[in-house]
Amino acid sequence: MGDRVIIALDAMGGDRAPDMVVKGASIALQRFPQVQFIFYGADSRLQPVIGKLPRLAQRATIRHTDDIVTGDAKPSVALRTGRRSSMRLAIDAVAEGEADCVVSAGNTGALMAMAKFALKMLPGIDRPAMASFFPTRRGESVMLDLGANVECDADNLVQFALMGEVFARTVLGLLQPTVGILNVGSEEVKGHEEVRAAAARLRAPGCPIRFHGFIEGDDIAAGTVDVIVTDGFTGNIAVKTAEGTARLYADFLRAAFKHSLTARLGYAFAATALKKLRARLDPRRYNGAVFLGVGGIAVKSHGGTDALGFANAIGVAVDMKVNGFLDKISSGVATLAALQPAVDKPQSAAL
């Protein structure tokens, strides 16, 4: 991992920016010493923080701008008026080849709109998809789309499967990740026409994707497959439900250990195990949603994360760059395109 990687950072995006962004970059530098950072934001706020981190200061460049994209800004307004914002300038650095990746904890909708406009779409990909990974019983799984596309056709779902499979290989290090389509049942006849058509294409001989078939909601946490494909409407609800359930059980657990003196003593004996559990489920560990399908690496950090969480988002960007994510997507698209006529011919004949 000696190749230099340049990351453009939206230093003003996030609830605790720019301190969180700067300290997160410093943490990431410990794992990725080959990285250089370009910080886009207010010089007067960045200089004092970076100045206290000599090692980071040697790997950092500041590009001053006073403009920011607020958290409540509408994507269309941000796209039209935010051309000099820290977010847009960071994205433009990737579009112009000055940086390899962009990472922001700012407004999700604005980041998606700007990335799609400035970076364009990869050839063969119709729509961008938001992807992220989370813990399961077997390890980690990737899910997409998480909200970028409310409605999807079969082509979109097949493209999501390809992008998710490559993401799992480049970020999670899986050699042959399995892919499943989220559905209301595992039988081939279940679901609407779009998911059935997408499944048929993914089952075609010669398809480079290791397709498991349909999965159901309880398969998500079980880790039945490594990549979960769905439309953005369903995916967003699924991931928000999982997050809410995790918080609910955490609250129940805390309340149970405070219930009595005996429970408090039990907590003392179980403290080591509970610490391991917290580390396993720590959302900062899985921070870093990715806009797949755009012609550049764009990573969205959670706006409320801390420095450690932001460092992990930077790590996702570095892994994608170092492992040639964009090139692998292009190769996979070409393979799927070559299979398309063979899949469509029987359907045409039947008509």
N, C-alpha and C positions, 0 to 999 in steps of 0.2 A: 504494500500500500504506500509506496514511496512517491507515486505520481501526485503532482500538485493539484489541489482542488480549490477553486475560488468560489466562495459562497457570498451572495448578496443578501444582506439582512435588512428587513424592514424594522429598523431600530425603534420606531415609535408605535409599533403595533402591539397590543396586549394590555391587560389591566395594570401591569406593573412595569411597563416600559418607561425608559430604556434600560433601567438597572437590571431587570430580569434578563433582557436580551444579551447585554454585555457579559453578565456573569455566566449565563448559559453558554456563550461562545467560549469563555475561558475554560469551563468544564469540558466542553467538547474537544478543545485543543489538547487536552491530556490524552484522549483516546486517539485523536487524529492529528498528529503533529505536522502533517503535510498540508493542512488546510490554511488558507488565507481568507480573511473576511473583509468585505466592504460594507461599512455601516452607513445606512442612509437615514439621516435625521438631524436634529438640532445640534450643532457643534458645541454650543454652550452647555448642553446637558450630557453629551457623550464624552467630551474630553476629560472632565473630572473623574468619571467612573473608570474609563479605560486607562487613565494615567496611574491609577492605583494597582494596575495589573501589568507589570512590565513585560511579561512573556507574551501576553496578548497584544500589547501595544506594538510589539515588533512584527506582528502578523496582521495588523489591522490598518485600514484606510478609512477615513471619515469623509463622506460626501454630504455637505450641508444642505438642508432644506428645512424650511419652517412649516411646510404644508403636511398635513396628516389626513388620513381617512378615518373619520370617527366611527365608533362601533354601531351607531344607528343610521349611518348613511345608506341610502338606497343604492344598489349596484349601478343602476343606470346613471344616477347623479354622480357617483364617484368616478365612473368611467369618463363622463363628460367634463367634469371640473377638476379631477384629481391628477392631472398630467404631471404636475410637479410635486406630488405627494411622495413621501418616503416609500410607500408601497409600490407605486407605479414606477418610480425610478429604479427600485430594486429588480422589478420584473423586466424592465427595459434592459438592464445590464445583462440579463440572460439572453434576451432576444437579440442583442447586438454582439454577443459572443465575448463580452468582457468578464462574465461570471458563468460558472457551470450550473449553479442551482440558486434558487431563491427560497428563503424561509421567512414566514411571517406569522405572527400571532394576532393579526388584525382581523377586520371585518371579513367573514367568510364569503359572503355573496360578492362583495367588491373584489376580493382576491380572485375569485373564480372568473368574474367578468373580465377583469384586466388581463389575467393570464391567457384566457381564450382569445382575447383581442390582440394582444401583443405577441404571443408565442404561436398563435395559429394552432390548427389541429394537425396531428400526424397523418400522413397519407394512409388512407384505408380505414381511418377511425372517424366516425360520424359525430360522436358526442363525447365530452369528457365525463369521467366518472370519479366520484370521491371514494377513496379506499382507505381503510385503516385495519389494524390488527389488534387482537385482544386475546386474553387467556382462555384456554379450554382445558378439559381433563387430560388431553393428550399433549398439550404444549401451547401453540398459538395458531390462530386461524386468521385469514384475511377475508373481509367482507366488502363488497361493492355492488351497487352504488349506495351511498349513504345519504343521498338527498339532492344530488345535482339534477336528476332527471325523474320527474314524477311518473311519466309514462314512457315505456320502452317497447320497441318492436323486437323481433327475433334477431335481426342484424345487430342491434345494440347489445343484446344479452350475450351473443357469441363474442363480440368484441370485448365486452367486459370480462368474459371468461378468459380470453387470451391475455388481457392486461393484468388480471388478477393472478394468473398462473406465473407470468414473468415477474411480477412483484414478489410473489412468495419465494421464487428462486433467488432473486437478487437481494432481498432484504432479510428474509427468514432463513436463507441458506438451504432450502429444501431442494433435493435433486429432481424428484418427480412428484410435485404436489398434485393431490387429487382435487377435482373441481366438482361442485354440485350446484344445482339450481334450486333455490328455495321455492317450495310449492306447498299446496294444501294436502299433499299425499305423495307417497313414493312410487305409486303405480304410474306406468307410462301414459295412461289415458287421463290422468288427473290434470287439472289446471286449465288455464285459458290457451287459446291458439298460439299466442306468442311464445310461451314457455315450452310448449310441445314442439313447435317448429325449431326453436333454438336447440333443444335437446336432440332432435333428429340430426341436425348438422354436426353437433359435437360427438355423436355416435358414429359418424361416417368413417369408413375405413381410411386410414392414412392421416386422420386428424392428429395433430401434434399434442393435443391436450388429453391428459388422463382423466376422462370424464367418468364420474361415479354414478351420475343419474340425479333424480330428484331427491331432495332432503326436506325434512319438516323442521318446524321451529325448535323442537327439543334436540335436534341434531347439532344446533349451533354451539351450545355450551359443551356438548359431548365431544366435539372435535371429530365428528364423523368424516368430514372432509377438511382439506387445508384451505380451500378457497370457496367462499359462499357467494353466489351470483344472484342478484335480484334487482328489481327496479328501485329507484330512489325513494319512492313513497314507502314501500314495504321495508326497505333497508333502514331508513331513518327511524321508523317506528320500532323496529326490532332492536336497534342499538340503544335507543333511548330507554326502551323497556328494560333491557339488560342492565343499563347503568342505574336506573331507578331501583331495580330489584337488589342490586349489590349494595346500594346505600341503605335500603330498608333492612337487609340482614345485618349490616354493620351496626345500625342503630339498635336492633333487637339484641345483638350480642353484647353491646355496651350496657344496655339496660339490665340484661340478665346478670352480668358480673357485678352490678351495683345493688342487686336486689337484697342481699343479706351479707352478714359477716362471713358466713360459710362460702358464699359466692365470691367474695373478695379474696378469701384465702385460696379458693380454686384458681382465681386469676393469677395469683402469685406463682402457683405451680405450673400454670399453663403459659406463662409469659413468653418463654422462648418459642414455643410452637406458634403462638399468636403473632409474634414478631415476624416469623417466616411467612405466615399467611398474609400479613399486611404487605410485605415485600413482594409476594407473588401477585397480589391484586392491585398494587400501587398503580393508579392511572398514569402517573408520570412515566412509568416504564413503557407504556404503550402510546405515548403522545406522538403525534405526527401523522395527520391525515394527508393523503397525496392526491393531487388532481391528475389522474391518469388520462392519457390521450392527447394532451397538449404537447406542442413541439418543444418542450423543455421540462426541466425538473422543478416542480413547484410544490412545496410542502407547507401545509397549514398546521401550525401549532395551536393548541387550545389557548384561548385568550386569557384564561385564569390560571395558567400553569405557573410554576416557579422556575428558577434557573435550571434545576436538574431536568425537569420536563422539557424545557426548551432545548437543552443540550441533546436530549434523545431525539427530538425532531430534527436537529442538525445531523445527527447520526444516520437517520433514515435517508436524508438527502445525499450524504456522502456514500452510503452503501449503494444507492441507485446509480450514482455517477461512476464509481469505481468498477461496478459489476456490469456496466454497459447496458443499462435498462432500455434506453431509447433504441439502440441498435437491435436488441432482442425483440422488441415490439415490432419493428419494421420487418424483421425476418419472419416472425410468426404471422403477420398480416399477409405476407406474400404466400406462405404455405396455405393458409386458409382460403385465399383467393383462388389458388390453383385447384382446390377441392370443390369450390362452389358449383361449377357447372355439373360435376358428377353427382352432386347432391340434388340439384334442381331438376335434372333430366327425368328421373322417374316421376316426379310430381307433374311435370309438363305432359308426359305421356299419359298419365292417368286422367288428365283433363281432356 
